Amino acid sequence: MFTIEQLLQPSSLDEAAVMLSENPDLVVLGGCGFLKMGSRRIAKAMDLSRCGLEEIRETETQIELNAMTTLYDIETNASLRDCFDGILPRAVGHILGVQFRRCATIGASVYSKYGFSDILPALLVLDTEVELLRAGRMPLAEFLDKPVTRDLLVRVIIHKDDRRASYRDLRNASADFPIVNAAVSLYRGQWAIVGGARPGKAMLATKTGQELSNLPVEQMNATAVAQQAADELVFGSNNKASADYRRAMFAVLAKQALEEVLACK
Ligand SMILES: Cc1cc2nc3c(=O)[nH]c(=O)nc-3n(C[C@H](O)[C@H](O)[C@H](O)COP(=O)(O)OP(=O)(O)OC[C@H]3O[C@@H](n4cnc5c(N)ncnc54)[C@H](O)[C@@H]3O)c2cc1C
């Protein structure tokens, strides 16, 4: 369990911005699920729960997941269950148990760029942007490529469209981290294929996606495309699985996801 010496509770994002710039070592608190795993002594922590960042906001064109939105909010939100074949509720639904998902926040989950993430691959096959307090708004893919800087993730913005999408993961046990995962989407002939838990952070198989996007759907061979994506992505080994096993399993998951998207058309 960690220890906080001083807790700051801004009541607006403007106040949070001032606190962030005045306190170089300030630790931003999400739901504290991950922070609780360590035994850090934190001199100053900032709790965002008075900044009005809890809700999921939907307009005609986008869905905004404010930073303090919990994974359970995402799992149970009616619009997210309807949009993109429910890829987001499906991706978060296997993360530990309901109690945990009611605390863990989307802000921390995206900002931390966890290599084992179930959420990032699913967000990456959608038209997703992130809004940071200091760096402003940018596509999720750009954010993931940038080196980590001290900032605060304000919200995740998903642009609504009629894309079809699918998410698959492989775990040793239901409450374990994923060994490898795959997300696929199709929008107006453009395919996006992402591998996650490689064990590095989520990565787009850009070349495979581009080549596939030029092919008529009827000519697509899901097995061959999934293998091509598996060969394009970089996989590594750790105590959960070897790189070769991950690559082989990713090809299976990606094929299933491609076939599911094709069946939804
Ligand atoms: C035991 C365990 C198992 C897990 N299994 C999985 C899994 O299988 N799949 C999966 O996808 N995820 C998994 N996770 C990660 C989980 O889903 C959350 O992503 C994680 O707990 C962080 O969310 P939190 O709200 O608890 O963050 P916190 O613990 O509050 O914060 C984590 C980090 O993010 C920073 N932070 C918090 N909010 C913000 C913000 N708005 N802007 C900038 N920085 C911020 C904090 O300073 C801290 O460094 C697991 C976590 C744990 C502890």
The ligand as a Gaussian input file, in Angstrom:
#p B3LYP/6-31G(d) Opt

LIG

0 1
 C       -3.632000      -6.650000     -10.500000
 C       -3.942000      -5.886000     -11.764000
 C       -4.310000      -6.595000     -12.895000
 C       -4.592000      -5.890000     -14.076000
 N       -4.947000      -6.607000     -15.198000
 C       -5.176000      -5.931000     -16.346000
 C       -5.543000      -6.635000     -17.539000
 O       -5.623000      -7.859000     -17.583000
 N       -5.782000      -5.899000     -18.668000
 C       -5.683000      -4.541000     -18.670000
 O       -5.910000      -3.928000     -19.723000
 N       -5.374000      -3.850000     -17.570000
 C       -5.105000      -4.505000     -16.408000
 N       -4.750000      -3.809000     -15.302000
 C       -4.627000      -2.334000     -15.400000
 C       -5.953000      -1.670000     -15.054000
 O       -6.925000      -1.964000     -16.033000
 C       -5.800000      -0.130000     -14.996000
 O       -5.352000       0.307000     -16.238000
 C       -4.806000       0.291000     -13.927000
 O       -5.203000      -0.206000     -12.668000
 C       -4.703000       1.822000     -13.869000
 O       -5.940000       2.382000     -13.559000
 P       -6.172000       3.073000     -12.150000
 O       -7.324000       4.008000     -12.308000
 O       -6.228000       2.051000     -11.097000
 O       -4.813000       3.946000     -12.040000
 P       -3.949000       4.425000     -10.800000
 O       -3.402000       3.271000     -10.032000
 O       -4.677000       5.450000     -10.032000
 O       -2.758000       5.163000     -11.603000
 C       -1.862000       4.437000     -12.417000
 C       -0.847000       5.436000     -13.009000
 O       -1.519000       6.347000     -13.875000
 C       -1.302000       7.712000     -13.455000
 N       -2.557000       8.439000     -13.718000
 C       -3.762000       8.197000     -13.169000
 N       -4.717000       8.960000     -13.766000
 C       -4.067000       9.729000     -14.676000
 C       -4.481000      10.728000     -15.606000
 N       -5.760000      11.082000     -15.751000
 N       -3.540000      11.311000     -16.371000
 C       -2.238000      10.954000     -16.251000
 N       -1.782000      10.006000     -15.413000
 C       -2.693000       9.407000     -14.636000
 C       -0.938000       7.614000     -11.982000
 O       -0.162000       8.727000     -11.557000
 C       -0.164000       6.312000     -11.957000
 O        1.164000       6.522000     -12.387000
 C       -4.495000      -4.467000     -14.101000
 C       -4.139000      -3.763000     -12.944000
 C       -3.871000      -4.448000     -11.784000
 C       -3.513000      -3.665000     -10.547000

